[in-house]
Amino acid sequence: MKLRATLTGFSAILMWSFLALLTAASGKMPPFQLSAICFAIGSVPGIVVLVLNPKRLALLRQPAKVWVSGIAGLFGYHFLYFTALRNAPAVEAGLIAYLWPLLIVVGSALLPGERLRWYHVIGALLGLCGTVLIVGRNGFHFEGAYAIGYAAAFLCAFTWSGYSLITRRFGAVSTDVVTGFCLATSVLSLLCHWGLEATVWPETALQWVAVVGLGLFPVGAAFYAWDYGVKNGDIQTLGAASYAAPLFSTLILTLFGFAEPSWGIAVACLFVTGGAVLAAHPMILRSRVPQAEAAE
């Protein structure tokens, strides 16, 4: 059960790896408009499930704190991330924002029934080192003029890590509520779009396919998978393994010709893979023991 849930959570990390590629292929749609459309699409599978199983509508009756944490997590993260990118260079803002996996690992020590081990911390730090190699392959240039952007990026990291840790505490809450989180995030993003951006629509069929792909997977199914994974799986392993997302993303961009291959990426791969295996090794060993006993 725990292994399956952890793998489900990891599938979210794999889907997020396609975020950069699909975003690049979606054209020049402004971020809040793209967010509004994608989260609306992402809510459709959940709505279909609720329509086909009306009894599940009762699962949406949750305390206000569940809805506040969920909407703040999804919308708050994206609002702060877009704010960071608007007010600071993308490389530095992205690196700061990607402190959230490390914060999840460290913060998990505060959760009931969880114990923070040295291999969780070392695994997350190795993943962070790999991310630094990927994101900063062209160098870093932190400047005081971008303080607002850096602050937004830090808040972004704390928002997503906090949402993930709080989600763990709401383990009894059905993943069906993610449908509501996506709908609310879509509406709030639309309001931000109307107030801050000019509307730009995709110009080609390929761009529309990319937008739909974003909504169905990285900005859709990934959030359902992540919710189930952090509630029922090994949250510390998922935190450390989350550093695989920028690595996979870079490899995918390289494969499709949006980035150049380099030795730095190869070294980053070793750091991220090694860190994830180190953090997950107790779970891996536990899953192999029953198989060995069955073979005997």
PyMOL commands that set and color helices and strands:
alter all, ss='L'
color gray80, all
select helices_A, chain A and resi 2-16+19-25+31-52+54-60+64-87+90-97+100-110+118-135+144-169+177-196+205-232+235-241+244-255+263-295
alter helices_A, ss='H'
color red, helices_A
deselect
rebuild
show_as cartoon
